[in-house]
Amino acid sequence: MALVQYLVARFFDREEGQGLAEYALILALIAIIAIVALIFLGHQVSTILSTVGASI
């Protein structure tokens, strides 16, 4: 979190948009984590959903 605050302070000297920039960086980080998780776990999730769908 300190890295995010440092980057925001470095690129945005004004405090007006600082909160929005922090939320944008956090959202980007969450999106990257979600994409990486889907890449590594995508096949397993697909298999589970297929099994659940077949049993219904």
KAZI-V668535 format. One line per field, one symbol per residue. phi: phi as a letter, one per 20 degrees, with the letter a starting at -180 (. if undefined). psi: psi as a letter, one per 30 degrees, with the letter a starting at -180 (. if undefined). A space follows every 10 residues. Layout:
phi=???
psi=???
//
This chain:
phi=.fffffffff ecffefefff ffffffffff fffffffffe dgffffffff ffffee
psi=feeeeeeeee fjekfegeee eeeeeeeeee eeeeeeeeee geeeeeeeee eeeff.
//
